[in-house]
Amino acid sequence: MLDLTLLPAYLVAVTLVTVAPGPDAAYIVAVAVERGPRAGLLSATGMALGMVVHVTAAALGLAVLLKSTPLALTALELAGGLYLGLLAVKTLRTARKPLVHATATPPGRDVLRRAVVTNLLNPKTVLFFAAFLPRFTNPDRGALWLQLVTLGLIFLAMGLIWDSTIGLCAGRLGQGLLHGPTAATAVNIAAGLTFATLAGLLLKDVVTAL
């Protein structure tokens, strides 16, 4: 059972972390603006599915173990940077195609899969779970793994609500912008550059760690 005296502070902390701009939110906005509200919701759902893995890893102690292994974190950052770089290339290539292709919505499972992979390859999420959740557990309140799972699920639920909100808003904004080939191309270029920036930030961390 959770220590209820720590819960208010945890909720405040989670709220601040959730609404703060970050790679996951930037990814959702980029996809939603490019593909519409449905893609925004699917991306938010994908992020939540990725968080399930992070919660499980934290409960099993894998997040703390990964945090203590610099090489593993560097490898994760490299994989994440390369994956986002690939998405950037694909999106920028799409911007060069005719409007009918540029605005075609990819299969929902592809949007969902990309969001899951993006979340899983975000090393900052791993570090967050390793350093953050244990601070709000109390050994006197029962099994630590159960407390970690409960805290993680609270974080997941709040994140899903926020991500879905920005996905819907960004998707509707994108639909308003997509009037004509010039606007569609501009949106695709903006999305591609967003992915490229996120990839660059992760690869910069890799270079710094070497």
TAKAUR-V392941 format. One line per field, one symbol per residue. ss: DSSP state (a for helix, b for strand, c for the rest). phi: phi as a letter, one per 20 degrees, with the letter a starting at -180 (. if undefined). psi: psi as a letter, one per 30 degrees, with the letter a starting at -180 (. if undefined). A space follows every 50 residues. Layout:
ss: ???
phi: ???
psi: ???
//
This chain:
ss: cccaaaaaaaaaaaaaaaacccaaaaaaaaaaaaacaaaaaaaaaaaaaa aaaaaaaaaccaaaaaaccaaaaaaaaaaaaaaaaaaaaaaaaaccccaa aacccccaaaaaaaaaaaaaccaaaaaaaaaaaaaaccaaaccaaaaaaa aaaaaaaaaaaaaaaaaaaaaaaaaaacccaaaaaaaaaaaaaaaaaaaa aaaaaaaaac
phi: .feffefgffffffgfffeffbgfffffffffffdogfffffffffffff fgfffffffenffffffedgfffffffffffffffffffffffffeeggf efdfffggfffffffffgffeeffffffffeeggfddcgfdogfffffff ffffffffffffffffffffffffffeecoffffffffffffffffffff ffffffffff
psi: kljfffeeeeeeeeeeeefkkaeeeeeeeeeeeefleeeeeeeeeeeeee eeeeeeeeefgeeeeeegjeeeeeeeeeeeeeeeeeeeeeeeeeffllee eegkklkefeeeeeeeeeeegjfeeeeeeefeeffgljffgakeeeeeee eeeeeeeeeeeeeeefeeeeeeeeeffijleeeeeeeeeeeeeeeeeeee eefeeeeef.
//
